[in-house]
Amino acid sequence: FFFLMIRRPPRSTLDRSSAASDVYKRQVSTQSTWDIHICMEKLSPKMLAVIKSGFMALDTNKDGILKKDEILAYCKSIHNPITEEEYKSYMGDIVQMTFDEMAVQNKPFMQGVLMMVIADKDKDGKITFSEFKDFMNSMEDGLPEGVFAFAFNMYDADHDGKIDLQECIQASVKHPQGLRWQINHTFNQTMV
C-alpha cells in the first residue's frame, strides 16, 4: 500500500552481541528516526497529504494520537466490527500511536483501515470500483487505465465487486511489498 516503502539497513550493520547491547539499542533507536525520514521522503506530497487525512479522520479527539478505541469505533461504524482479540492479533500490544509511529510500525491492519477511511467515500464499509479508482488517482497521478482493474481485483478476493475491510487487510498481508510494488512487478510482467 504506502507504508511499505520504509527501508531498513542490512541486518549485518547492526551489532546484536550482548556485549554491545547498548550500541545496538542506540542503532535501532537512530534507525527508527531514519526510517520515518526515508518513508516520508519517498512519499509524494500528494500521497502524504492523503494518508495524513486518513489518520486525522480516525483521530476523532484530534490529539494527534490514534488510540485503539478510535480504531475499533471506526470499524464498528462501517459494519466491520473488530474484536479485542482480533485487534491484538493484528496490532500486538500497540494501543496508541502517532502518525510517525504508525509509519514505522508498518502494520497491514492499519494499512487496510486507512485505505477504507480514505477510499470509502459513502462510509458504507465497502469500496466500489469507482471509489477505488478515485482513491488510486488521489494517491498518484498518471496511472495507466489497466492498473485500476488489476489492482481492484488484487483486493476484491471474493469478486463481489466491492472491497471490505477484511479484504483490505488480507491484501496488505498477502502483498508485503505494498500495492505499488505489486502493481509495478505483476502488471508490468503481464504487459511484456
N, C-alpha and C positions, 0 to 999 in steps of 0.2 A: 504494500500500500504506500505509505510515505515515510514512516519512521525507520524502515529497514535500511535506509541509506547510511545509518551510523556505521562507521568503520572502526574496527579495533586493530591495534598493532599485533604483529605476530606474537604468539604466546612465548616464544623464546626470548623476547625482550624483557619479560617480567621475571624477576628472580623470586621464586617461591620458597627458597630454602628457609628452614626455621630460624637459622642464624640471621637471616636478612628479612625477617617478617615485617619489621618496621619500615624498611625500604620498600618492600612490596606494597604495604598499605599506602604509603605515600605515592607510589607509582599508580596504583589503582585510583586513588583519590584524584590525582592530577589527570589521569586518563579520562575519568568521567567528565570533567570540565572540557577537556579536549574533544571528546565525543560529541557533546552538545554543540560546540562551536562548529565542528565538521558537519553535523547534521543540519544546522541552521544555514551554513554556507551553501550546502548542496540544494536546499530548497529555494525555489524562486520566491521573490517577494509575494507574488500572487498566491502560490501554494501555501506559504507560511501564514498569510492572512486568512485563507480559507480554513486551515487547520486550527488556528487560534480562535476563529469564530466558533468552531465546533466545541472547543474546550470551554470557551466562555459561556456558550449556551447550556452546557452541562453544569457549570458552576453557578447554581441558582442563587446562592447568597453573595456572589460576586466578591469573594475574599481572595481570589487568585489561587485557591487550594481546592482541588477536586476531591470530594470525600466519597467513600463507599456508599453512604446513604443517598447521595445525589445521583450516583450511577444507577443504583438499584431502583430508585424512584423513577428515573427516566425509562428504564427497561420496562417497568410495570406500566407506565403511561402509554407505551406503544404496544401493549398487549403481548410482550415478550418477557414476562417476569423471570428473574434470575434468583434462585435460592441462595442463601448464605453459603451453602456447601459448594454450589456451582461457582459462585464468586471466588471462594477460596481456592478452588481447583484452577481457576484462570489466573488469579492475581496473587496467590500466596498470602502473605501476611500484610500486603500493602493495603492500608485503609485510607490513605490520603496522599495526594501528590500535587506538585506544581506542574506547570506546563513543561519546564525543562526536565524535571524528574520523569515525567511520563515519556518524553522522547528518549531518554537514556534507558528506561526500563524495557521499552520495546516489547510490549505485551500484545499478542494478536487480539485478545479480547478488547483492549482499548482501541485498537485499530478498527475493529468491527463496530464498536459503539460509536466512535467518531464518524465513521463512514455513514452510519444510519442517521446520526444527528444532522450531518451536513446534507446528505442526498435526499432524505425522506421529507420532501417539502410539505406534503399534506399531513404528515405526522400520523399515518395510519399503521406504521410498523412494517411497511413493505416498500421496497424501492422498485418502481416501474422502470421499464427500459428508457422512457423519456427522462425520468428523474436521474437515472444513471448517466445518461448521455450529458445532461446538464452538469452533473457533478464532475464528470471527467473533463468537460470543457472549462469548468471553473478552476480546475487544478492545473491544466496545461493547454496552451494554445497549439493549433496546428496538427492535431492528431488525425491520422488517416481515417476515413469513414469506416473502413472494415474493422478497425480496432474496437469500436464500441460494441458490436455484436459479439466479437470474440471474447472480450473482457467480461461482458454481461454473462455469457454462458459459463465462464470460469466460476462465477459466483452463484448463479442460479442452479444449484445442484439438483433440485427436484424438477427443473424445467417447467415450472408453472407460470413463467413469465414475470415473476416477482422475486425479489431478494429479501429474505427476512434477516433478522439479527443473527440467528444461528448460522446461516449461510455465509454472512459476512465474516464471522469469527472463524468458521471452518476453512474458508478460502484463505484467510490470513495465516492459519496454521499450516495448511497444505502448501502454500507458496511462501516459504520463509524469506525469500529474497525480495519479496514485495511485488506488488502489481505491476509497476513499471518494468522491472526486470523480466518478469514472466511474459509480459506482452512483447517486449523487445525480443526476447530469446525465442519464444514459441511462434509468435506471429511472423516474425522475420524468417524463421526456418521454413514455415509453410509457404512463404512467398518466393523462396529461392527455387 
